[in-house]
Amino acid sequence: MNLKHILGPRIIKTGLATFLTALICQLLTLPAIFAVITSIVSIEPTAKASLKKAYIRFPASIIGSFIAVMSTYFLGDSPLAYSLAATVTILVCHQLKLFDGMLVASLTAVAMVPNIHDAFAYNFFSRLATTTIGLTTAGLVNYLVLPPKYQQQIQNIIGSIEQDSAALFIRRSKEVLIGNFTSEESMHLLEAINSKISKVHQLIKYEHEEYQYHRDMNRKRDMTKIEKRLQVDQLIILHLSNMIYMPDHQYFDFSLTERKAYVQILEAMTERRPVPAPALSVFKSSVKHLNEFDDNQLKSHYIYELLMIQKLMKDHLT
């Protein structure tokens, strides 16, 4: 396995943030474990996310530390103290809507219980210091080291979406040509494509967040082109879904001329060459002679979807 694929930027930044956090704590003679926990959790996909969640994790950690001190003060190093520290911390954070800070706060609370002993004030304020170190170090590493660039990843996924969409069009067309109007397999393949689209939208969101900290007009201009490309892909998939999800117990057939034209279209797409115009003209002519409000309604709509997909794919590649 390629080492580059294993050691991604986020793993490298997590390791670096952990090292720097522990080093700073040791130089200040502060317990490193709580700061390290905070720094690990605080490495986010974008610098904005790290900064935004830091404002939530810091007060949540204060709450966790205070609850841990109080639990240990009254119950000592006991199982009930652990349980109370974790439960009350989660409950309070939930009530205050500090959802992104619940994990680090509860981990801090339970980790503090066996180490507090009688130094309650010292342990409380030292946790504030170590939490600050962990959040600050993680934020700086996330901002300065290997700033995330999602454009190439987005382009790769979009390329995969386009290949999958073309392959699914060919598959679905063959199914309809043999009279298979309901296909679970085509539905599953369509769902897989839609999952990739959701992933792309998430990465686009991350990319836009990065603009606030790493302004690059060329990068932003390229991203606009990528988003327009994705919009066309989504239109293709919309029409493709209409070819796949058809009413139950409905059926239509193609004439011999239409079948030959359809085969020519599929052969051209399989061989990745331009679809012959005469083949498309056959279907354009067919639609003109079909009344979409009689028994040919489904066939008329199917041919419309077919022609729209071909037009979008042609414009997409030119």
C-alpha positions as CSV (number, residue, x, y, z in Angstrom):
1,M,0.0,0.0,0.0
2,N,1.2,3.5,-0.9
3,L,2.6,5.2,2.2
4,K,1.3,8.5,0.9
5,H,-2.3,7.2,1.0
6,I,-1.8,6.1,4.6
7,L,-0.2,9.2,6.0
8,G,-2.6,11.8,4.9
9,P,-2.3,15.5,5.9
10,R,-4.7,15.1,8.8
11,I,-2.7,12.2,10.3
12,I,0.5,14.1,9.9
13,K,-1.0,17.3,11.5
14,T,-2.4,15.2,14.4
15,G,1.0,13.7,15.1
16,L,2.7,17.1,14.9
17,A,0.1,18.8,17.1
18,T,0.3,16.0,19.7
19,F,4.1,16.3,19.8
20,L,4.2,20.0,20.1
21,T,1.5,20.0,22.7
22,A,3.3,17.4,24.9
23,L,6.6,19.3,24.5
24,I,5.1,22.6,25.6
25,C,3.4,21.0,28.6
26,Q,6.6,19.3,29.7
27,L,8.6,22.6,29.4
28,L,5.9,24.2,31.6
29,T,5.9,21.2,34.0
30,L,2.2,20.7,33.3
31,P,0.5,17.3,32.8
32,A,0.4,16.6,29.1
33,I,-2.3,14.0,28.9
34,F,-5.2,16.4,29.0
35,A,-3.7,18.8,26.5
36,V,-2.9,16.0,24.1
37,I,-6.4,14.7,24.3
38,T,-7.7,18.1,23.4
39,S,-5.2,18.6,20.5
40,I,-6.1,15.2,19.0
41,V,-9.8,16.0,19.0
42,S,-9.3,19.5,17.7
43,I,-7.7,18.7,14.4
44,E,-10.6,19.3,12.0
45,P,-10.9,19.1,8.1
46,T,-10.6,22.9,7.9
47,A,-9.0,25.8,9.9
48,K,-12.4,27.4,10.3
49,A,-13.8,24.3,11.8
50,S,-11.0,24.1,14.3
51,L,-11.4,27.7,15.3
52,K,-15.2,27.5,15.5
53,K,-15.2,24.4,17.6
54,A,-12.4,25.7,19.9
55,Y,-14.9,28.3,21.2
56,I,-17.1,25.4,22.2
57,R,-14.5,23.0,23.5
58,F,-12.8,25.5,25.8
59,P,-15.9,26.2,28.0
60,A,-16.9,22.6,27.8
61,S,-13.5,21.6,29.1
62,I,-13.9,24.1,31.9
63,I,-17.2,22.5,32.8
64,G,-15.7,19.0,32.7
65,S,-12.8,20.0,34.9
66,F,-15.0,21.7,37.5
67,I,-17.4,18.7,37.7
68,A,-14.4,16.3,38.0
69,V,-13.0,18.4,40.9
70,M,-16.3,18.5,42.7
71,S,-17.0,14.8,42.1
72,T,-13.6,13.9,43.6
73,Y,-13.9,16.3,46.4
74,F,-17.1,14.6,47.7
75,L,-16.7,11.0,46.5
76,G,-12.9,10.6,46.2
77,D,-11.3,8.2,43.7
78,S,-14.3,5.9,43.5
79,P,-16.4,4.3,40.7
80,L,-19.2,6.6,41.5
81,A,-17.0,9.7,41.0
82,Y,-16.1,8.5,37.5
83,S,-19.7,7.9,36.6
84,L,-20.9,11.2,38.0
85,A,-18.1,13.2,36.4
86,A,-18.9,11.7,32.9
87,T,-22.7,11.8,33.2
88,V,-23.1,15.3,34.7
89,T,-20.5,16.7,32.2
90,I,-22.4,15.3,29.2
91,L,-25.7,16.4,30.7
92,V,-24.6,20.0,31.3
93,C,-22.9,20.3,27.9
94,H,-26.0,19.0,26.2
95,Q,-28.2,21.5,28.1
96,L,-25.9,24.3,27.1
97,K,-25.8,23.0,23.5
98,L,-22.0,22.6,23.6
99,F,-22.3,19.4,21.5
100,D,-18.9,19.7,19.8
101,G,-17.2,19.9,23.2
102,M,-19.0,16.9,24.9
103,L,-16.3,14.4,23.9
104,V,-13.2,16.3,25.0
105,A,-15.0,17.6,28.2
106,S,-16.1,14.1,29.3
107,L,-12.7,12.6,28.6
108,T,-11.0,15.3,30.5
109,A,-13.4,14.9,33.4
110,V,-12.9,11.1,33.9
111,A,-9.1,11.4,33.3
112,M,-8.8,14.0,36.0
113,V,-10.5,11.9,38.8
114,P,-7.5,9.6,39.7
115,N,-5.0,12.5,39.6
116,I,-6.6,15.2,41.6
117,H,-5.9,14.0,45.2
118,D,-6.1,17.0,47.5
119,A,-4.8,19.7,45.1
120,F,-8.3,20.7,43.9
121,A,-7.5,24.3,42.9
122,Y,-4.2,23.5,41.3
123,N,-5.7,20.7,39.2
124,F,-8.6,22.8,38.1
125,F,-6.5,25.8,36.9
126,S,-3.8,23.5,35.4
127,R,-6.5,21.8,33.3
128,L,-7.5,25.2,32.0
129,A,-3.9,25.9,31.0
130,T,-3.4,22.6,29.3
131,T,-6.7,22.8,27.5
132,T,-5.7,26.2,26.2
133,I,-2.4,24.8,25.0
134,G,-4.0,21.9,23.2
135,L,-6.6,24.0,21.4
136,T,-4.1,26.7,20.4
137,T,-1.5,24.2,19.2
138,A,-4.0,22.3,17.2
139,G,-5.5,25.4,15.7
140,L,-2.1,26.8,14.6
141,V,-0.9,23.5,13.2
142,N,-4.2,23.1,11.3
143,Y,-3.8,26.6,9.8
144,L,-0.1,26.7,9.1
145,V,0.9,23.1,8.3
146,L,-0.3,21.5,5.0
147,P,-3.4,23.7,4.5
148,P,-6.1,21.5,3.1
149,K,-6.8,21.7,-0.6
150,Y,-9.8,19.8,-1.7
151,Q,-10.0,20.8,-5.4
152,Q,-8.0,17.8,-6.7
153,Q,-10.0,15.4,-4.6
154,I,-13.3,17.0,-5.7
155,Q,-12.2,16.8,-9.4
156,N,-11.3,13.1,-9.0
157,I,-14.7,12.3,-7.5
158,I,-16.5,14.3,-10.2
159,G,-14.6,12.3,-12.8
160,S,-15.7,9.1,-11.2
161,I,-19.3,10.3,-11.1
162,E,-19.3,11.1,-14.8
163,Q,-17.8,7.7,-15.7
164,D,-20.4,5.9,-13.4
165,S,-23.2,8.0,-14.9
166,A,-22.3,7.1,-18.5
167,A,-21.9,3.4,-17.5
168,L,-25.3,3.4,-15.8
169,F,-26.9,5.0,-18.8
170,I,-25.6,2.3,-21.0
171,R,-26.7,-0.4,-18.5
172,R,-30.2,1.0,-18.1
173,S,-30.6,1.4,-21.8
174,K,-29.8,-2.3,-22.4
175,E,-32.3,-3.2,-19.7
176,V,-35.1,-1.3,-21.3
177,L,-34.3,-2.6,-24.7
178,I,-34.9,-6.2,-23.5
179,G,-38.0,-5.1,-21.6
180,N,-36.6,-5.0,-18.1
181,F,-38.3,-1.9,-16.8
182,T,-37.7,-2.5,-13.1
183,S,-34.0,-3.0,-12.0
184,E,-32.9,-3.1,-8.4
185,E,-29.3,-3.2,-9.5
186,S,-29.6,0.1,-11.5
187,M,-31.3,1.7,-8.5
188,H,-28.4,0.6,-6.2
189,L,-25.9,2.0,-8.7
190,L,-27.8,5.3,-8.8
191,E,-27.7,5.5,-5.0
192,A,-24.0,5.0,-5.1
193,I,-23.6,7.9,-7.5
194,N,-25.8,10.1,-5.3
195,S,-23.6,9.2,-2.3
196,K,-20.5,10.5,-4.2
197,I,-22.4,13.7,-5.0
198,S,-23.1,14.2,-1.3
199,K,-19.4,13.6,-0.6
200,V,-18.5,16.3,-3.2
201,H,-20.8,18.8,-1.7
202,Q,-19.2,18.2,1.7
203,L,-15.7,18.8,0.3
204,I,-16.9,21.9,-1.6
205,K,-18.2,23.2,1.8
206,Y,-14.7,22.6,3.3
207,E,-13.1,24.3,0.3
208,H,-15.2,27.4,0.7
209,E,-14.4,27.6,4.4
210,E,-10.7,27.6,3.6
211,Y,-11.1,30.7,1.4
212,Q,-11.6,32.8,4.6
213,Y,-8.0,32.0,5.7
214,H,-6.1,31.2,2.5
215,R,-7.3,33.7,0.0
216,D,-6.4,32.7,-3.6
217,M,-8.4,34.1,-6.5
218,N,-7.1,31.6,-9.0
219,R,-8.2,28.8,-6.7
220,K,-11.6,30.4,-6.2
221,R,-12.0,30.8,-10.0
222,D,-11.2,27.2,-10.6
223,M,-13.6,26.2,-7.9
224,T,-16.4,28.1,-9.7
225,K,-15.8,26.1,-12.9
226,I,-15.8,22.8,-10.9
227,E,-19.1,23.7,-9.3
228,K,-20.7,24.5,-12.7
229,R,-19.4,21.1,-13.9
230,L,-21.1,19.4,-11.0
231,Q,-24.4,21.2,-11.7
232,V,-24.4,19.7,-15.2
233,D,-23.6,16.3,-13.8
234,Q,-26.5,16.6,-11.3
235,L,-28.9,17.4,-14.2
236,I,-27.7,14.3,-16.1
237,I,-28.3,12.2,-13.0
238,L,-31.7,13.7,-12.5
239,H,-32.8,12.7,-16.0
240,L,-31.1,9.3,-15.5
241,S,-33.1,8.7,-12.4
242,N,-36.3,9.3,-14.4
243,M,-35.2,6.5,-16.8
244,I,-34.7,4.2,-13.9
245,Y,-37.6,4.9,-11.6
246,M,-40.7,4.3,-13.9
247,P,-44.3,3.5,-13.0
248,D,-45.1,-0.2,-12.1
249,H,-46.9,-2.3,-14.7
250,Q,-46.1,0.0,-17.5
251,Y,-44.5,-1.1,-20.8
252,F,-43.6,0.3,-24.2
253,D,-41.5,-1.0,-27.1
254,F,-39.2,0.4,-29.8
255,S,-39.6,0.1,-33.5
256,L,-36.8,-1.7,-35.4
257,T,-35.4,1.6,-36.6
258,E,-35.4,3.0,-33.1
259,R,-33.6,-0.1,-31.8
260,K,-30.9,0.2,-34.4
261,A,-30.5,3.9,-33.6
262,Y,-30.3,3.1,-29.8
263,V,-27.7,0.4,-30.4
264,Q,-25.6,2.9,-32.4
265,I,-25.8,5.4,-29.5
266,L,-24.7,2.8,-27.0
267,E,-21.9,1.6,-29.2
268,A,-20.6,5.1,-29.6
269,M,-20.7,5.7,-25.8
270,T,-19.0,2.4,-25.1
271,E,-16.2,3.2,-27.5
272,R,-16.0,6.8,-26.2
273,R,-16.6,8.5,-29.6
274,P,-19.2,11.1,-30.6
275,V,-22.8,9.8,-30.8
276,P,-23.9,9.8,-34.5
277,A,-26.4,12.6,-35.2
278,P,-28.6,10.4,-37.4
279,A,-29.2,8.1,-34.5
280,L,-30.4,11.0,-32.3
281,S,-32.5,12.3,-35.2
282,V,-34.5,9.0,-35.2
283,F,-35.6,9.6,-31.7
284,K,-36.3,13.3,-32.2
285,S,-38.5,12.3,-35.1
286,S,-40.2,9.6,-33.0
287,V,-41.1,12.1,-30.3
288,K,-42.8,14.4,-32.8
289,H,-45.1,11.6,-33.8
290,L,-46.0,10.5,-30.3
291,N,-48.8,11.9,-28.3
292,E,-47.7,12.1,-24.7
293,F,-51.2,12.1,-23.4
294,D,-52.2,8.7,-24.8
295,D,-50.8,5.2,-24.4
296,N,-47.4,6.4,-25.6
297,Q,-47.0,8.8,-22.7
298,L,-44.3,6.7,-20.9
299,K,-42.3,6.2,-24.2
300,S,-42.5,9.8,-25.0
301,H,-41.1,10.8,-21.6
302,Y,-38.4,8.1,-21.8
303,I,-37.2,9.4,-25.1
304,Y,-37.2,12.9,-23.8
305,E,-34.9,11.9,-20.9
306,L,-32.6,10.0,-23.4
307,L,-32.3,13.0,-25.6
308,M,-31.7,15.4,-22.7
309,I,-28.9,13.2,-21.3
310,Q,-27.3,13.1,-24.7
311,K,-27.5,16.8,-25.2
312,L,-26.1,17.5,-21.7
313,M,-23.2,15.0,-22.2
314,K,-22.4,16.5,-25.5
315,D,-22.3,20.1,-24.2
316,H,-20.4,18.9,-21.1
317,L,-17.6,17.6,-23.2
318,T,-17.3,20.5,-25.6
